């Protein structure tokens, strides 16, 4: 390669790398403008992709000795990692035996075409023995729960939300109360109240349709989130709000859960969808939000499932009322 040709190649290379860094920077911060346009909010859903691309860019820049570009790539990784960390729940770091309360386990399970029957769910319930399970399925596809599940979890609340979604809450603990949460368009989530650590706690199961296709979908999802936030705010007891939220915890869409209802994410960073992709390329649509009085002990992504959305097992401790 001649001298002039080499200069032209370096110029094109620098231009391309500069463009990639500009786009990565733009996509990193544009979600903060989601209040201006709902489409901006989606760019916050793929921060793991920005980190992956930036890491590949750093490796390449180090190989060709472009130190400044490598540093800029590192700053993009740090910025995205910091944003993800800031909006993720972190486990309670106090030793379990030092907390005065009662252990409580909850399973989040999505039944899809890859997991057609309840045998898989029955095996998971038998292995982990949670107190409560939230089951999300397509309407009409869930079928009847096996007798063994009904025997071990005799209390249940089933709700058809819209035309396509079905949500079932099953519990080994008796319900103190139960109901359906509604907004102007109809029912959106079932809820129950059970006793733990001698105090009532309410649990609502969210199952929000994807908001990223049309403005109408985003508006409907926003209305659902607002209704969930208002429900949580209105309760006299601590609330657990869990399920499929179709967005990351840091999205503008889910902001009312923390700003209005003062809920906090408990589960940390849990990339569960789609399960067949490497963990750093998955999305984080499942969340568990709670009020103070409920602390996380551990969260597991369960691999023994054919569902495209990995089940989550959450273990918490409900604090005794002071």
C-alpha positions in Angstrom: 0.0 0.0 0.0 1.5 3.3 -1.1 1.9 6.3 1.2 -1.1 8.3 -0.1 -3.3 5.2 -0.2 -2.4 4.5 3.4 -3.3 8.0 4.4 -6.7 7.7 2.7 -7.3 4.3 4.4 -6.5 5.8 7.8 -8.8 8.7 7.2 -11.6 6.5 6.2 -10.9 4.3 9.3 -10.9 7.3 11.6 -14.1 8.6 10.1 -15.9 5.2 10.5 -14.7 4.8 14.2 -15.7 8.4 14.9 -19.2 7.7 13.5 -19.6 4.5 15.6 -18.5 6.4 18.7 -20.9 9.2 18.0 -23.8 6.9 17.5 -23.0 4.9 20.6 -22.8 8.1 22.6 -26.1 9.3 21.1 -27.9 6.0 21.8 -26.5 6.0 25.3 -28.0 9.3 26.3 -31.0 9.7 24.1 -33.3 7.7 26.4 -33.2 10.6 28.8 -35.3 12.5 26.3 -38.0 9.8 26.3 -40.5 12.4 27.8 -40.3 14.2 24.4 -40.9 11.1 22.2 -41.7 7.5 23.3 -39.4 6.1 20.6 -36.4 7.4 22.5 -37.2 5.2 25.4 -36.5 2.0 23.4 -32.8 2.9 23.0 -32.4 2.3 26.7 -33.5 -1.3 26.3 -30.4 -2.4 24.5 -27.6 -1.0 26.6 -25.9 -4.4 26.8 -25.6 -4.2 23.0 -23.8 -0.8 23.3 -21.4 -2.3 25.8 -20.7 -5.3 23.6 -20.1 -3.1 20.5 -17.9 -0.8 22.5 -15.9 -3.7 23.8 -15.2 -5.0 20.3 -14.3 -1.4 19.2 -11.8 -1.1 22.1 -10.2 -4.4 21.1 -9.8 -3.3 17.5 -8.5 0.2 18.5 -5.9 -1.3 20.8 -4.8 -3.6 18.0 -4.2 -0.6 15.7 -2.9 1.7 18.5 -5.7 4.2 18.4 -5.6 5.0 22.1 -8.0 7.9 22.1 -10.7 6.0 20.4 -10.1 3.1 22.8 -10.5 5.4 25.8 -13.7 6.9 24.4 -15.1 3.3 24.0 -14.2 2.6 27.6 -16.1 5.7 28.7 -19.2 4.6 26.8 -19.0 1.2 28.6 -18.6 2.9 31.9 -21.6 5.2 31.2 -23.9 2.4 30.2 -22.8 0.2 33.0 -23.4 3.0 35.5 -26.9 3.7 34.1 -27.8 0.0 34.3 -26.5 -0.4 37.8 -28.3 2.8 39.0 -31.7 1.4 38.0 -31.2 -2.2 39.2 -32.1 -3.6 42.5 -29.2 -4.7 44.7 -29.5 -7.6 47.3 -29.8 -6.6 50.9 -26.3 -7.2 52.3 -27.3 -7.8 55.9 -26.9 -11.4 57.1 -30.3 -13.2 57.0 -30.1 -14.4 60.6 -29.7 -10.7 61.7 -33.1 -9.8 60.2 -36.2 -10.2 62.3 -38.7 -11.5 59.8 -40.0 -14.5 57.8 -38.6 -16.1 54.7 -40.8 -16.0 51.6 -40.2 -17.4 48.1 -41.9 -16.5 44.9 -41.7 -18.0 41.4 -42.2 -16.0 38.1 -43.0 -18.4 35.3 -44.0 -17.7 31.7 -45.7 -20.5 29.7 -45.2 -20.1 26.0 -45.2 -22.4 22.9 -41.9 -23.8 24.0 -43.3 -24.9 27.3 -46.8 -26.2 26.3 -47.9 -28.1 29.4 -47.6 -27.8 33.1 -45.3 -30.8 33.7 -42.3 -28.5 33.6 -43.9 -26.1 36.0 -44.8 -28.9 38.3 -41.2 -30.1 38.3 -39.9 -26.6 39.1 -42.4 -26.2 41.9 -41.5 -29.6 43.4 -37.8 -28.7 43.2 -37.9 -25.2 44.7 -41.1 -25.2 46.7 -42.0 -21.5 46.5 -44.8 -20.1 48.6 -46.4 -18.3 45.7 -46.1 -18.6 41.9 -47.1 -16.1 39.3 -47.9 -17.8 36.0 -48.2 -15.9 32.7 -49.7 -17.6 29.7 -51.6 -17.0 26.5 -55.3 -16.9 26.9 -56.9 -20.3 26.3 -53.5 -22.0 26.1 -52.8 -22.5 29.8 -55.2 -25.5 30.2 -56.1 -26.8 33.6 -53.6 -27.0 36.4 -52.5 -30.6 37.3 -54.1 -32.1 40.4 -50.7 -32.2 42.2 -50.2 -28.4 41.8 -53.8 -27.7 43.0 -53.1 -30.0 46.0 -49.9 -28.2 47.0 -51.2 -24.7 46.1 -54.9 -24.8 46.9 -55.4 -21.0 46.7 -55.5 -19.4 43.3 -56.5 -16.3 41.4 -56.9 -16.4 37.7 -57.5 -13.4 35.4 -57.9 -12.9 31.7 -56.3 -9.6 30.8 -57.3 -8.5 27.3 -57.7 -11.0 24.5 -54.3 -12.6 24.6 -53.0 -12.9 28.1 -53.9 -14.9 31.1 -52.4 -14.5 34.6 -52.6 -17.0 37.4 -51.5 -16.6 41.0 -51.2 -19.8 43.0 -50.4 -19.9 46.7 -49.7 -22.3 49.5 -50.8 -19.6 51.9 -54.5 -18.7 52.3 -55.6 -15.3 50.8 -56.6 -12.6 53.3 -58.1 -10.7 50.3 -58.0 -10.8 46.5 -59.2 -8.8 43.6 -58.6 -7.5 40.1 -56.9 -4.2 39.3 -58.6 -2.2 36.5 -58.1 0.9 34.5 -60.4 2.6 32.0 -59.9 -0.1 29.4 -60.7 -3.0 31.7 -58.9 -5.4 34.1 -55.1 -5.4 33.9 -53.8 -7.4 36.8 -54.9 -9.8 39.6 -53.8 -9.1 43.2 -53.9 -11.0 46.5 -53.1 -10.3 50.1 -51.4 -13.0 52.3 -49.9 -13.0 55.8 -46.1 -13.2 56.3 -44.2 -12.4 59.4 -47.5 -11.7 61.1 -48.4 -8.9 58.8 -50.4 -8.6 55.5 -48.5 -8.1 52.2 -50.2 -7.5 48.9 -48.9 -9.0 45.7 -49.9 -7.9 42.2 -49.0 -9.7 39.0 -48.2 -7.5 36.1 -48.2 -8.8 32.5 -47.7 -5.8 30.1 -47.8 -6.2 26.4 -44.8 -5.0 24.4 -45.0 -1.2 24.1 -42.4 -0.8 21.3 -44.5 -1.3 18.1 -46.8 1.7 18.0 -47.4 4.9 19.9 -50.8 3.5 21.0 -49.1 0.4 22.5 -46.7 2.6 24.5 -49.6 4.8 25.7 -51.6 1.8 26.8 -48.5 0.4 28.6 -48.0 3.7 30.3 -51.6 3.8 31.5 -51.2 0.3 32.9 -48.0 1.2 34.7 -49.7 4.2 36.2 -52.6 2.1 37.5 -50.1 -0.4 39.0 -48.3 2.5 40.7 -51.5 4.0 42.1 -52.6 0.6 43.4 -49.3 0.1 45.2 -49.4 3.6 46.6 -53.0 3.1 47.9 -52.2 0.0 50.0 -51.9 0.2 53.7 -49.5 -2.8 53.7 -46.2 -3.4 51.9 -46.7 -4.4 48.3 -44.9 -6.7 45.9 -45.4 -5.9 42.3 -43.9 -8.5 40.0 -44.1 -9.9 36.5 -43.5 -9.1 32.9 -43.1 -5.4 32.4 -41.8 -5.5 28.8 -39.2 -2.9 29.6 -36.0 -2.4 31.6 -36.1 -1.0 35.1 -34.5 2.2 34.0 -37.0 3.1 31.3 -39.1 6.2 31.3 -42.1 3.9 31.0 -41.6 2.3 34.4 -40.6 5.6 36.2 -44.0 6.0 38.0 -43.3 2.8 40.0 -40.5 4.6 41.8 -41.5 8.2 41.6 -45.2 7.9 42.4 -45.5 4.6 44.3 -42.0 4.7 45.9 -41.4 1.1 45.0 -37.8 -0.2 44.5 -36.5 -3.0 42.3 -35.3 -6.0 44.2 -34.1 -8.4 41.7 -30.9 -6.8 40.4 -29.9 -7.3 36.7 -31.7 -10.4 35.4 -31.4 -10.9 31.6 -34.0 -13.5 31.0 -35.3 -13.0 27.4 -34.8 -14.6 24.9 -33.3 -17.5 26.8 -31.5 -19.0 23.8 -29.2 -15.9 23.4 -26.0 -15.4 25.4 -26.7 -13.6 28.6 -25.1 -10.3 27.5 -27.5 -10.1 24.5 -30.8 -10.7 26.5 -33.4 -8.2 27.6 -34.5 -7.6 31.1 -38.4 -7.5 31.0 -39.0 -9.3 34.3 -38.9 -7.3 37.6 -39.9 -7.4 41.2 -40.7 -4.2 42.9 -41.4 -3.8 46.7 -42.0 -1.3 49.4 -39.6 -1.1 52.4 -40.3 -3.9 54.8 -39.4 -6.6 52.2 -35.8 -7.3 51.5 -34.2 -9.6 48.9 -32.0 -12.5 49.9 -31.4 -14.1 46.5 -32.6 -14.2 42.9 -32.1 -17.2 40.6 -32.6 -17.5 36.8 -33.8 -21.1 36.4 -32.3 -22.8 33.3 -34.5 -25.9 33.6 -37.2 -24.5 31.3 -38.0 -24.5 27.6 -39.7 -21.2 27.8 -38.1 -18.3 25.9 -38.4 -16.2 29.0 -36.4 -17.8 31.8 -38.3 -18.4 35.1 -37.1 -16.4 38.1 -37.1 -17.6 41.7 -37.0 -14.7 44.2 -36.3 -15.3 47.9 -37.1 -12.5 50.3 -37.5 -11.8 53.9 -40.6 -10.0 55.1 -39.7 -7.9 58.1 -41.9 -8.0 61.2 -43.9 -4.9 61.8 -42.2 -2.6 64.3 
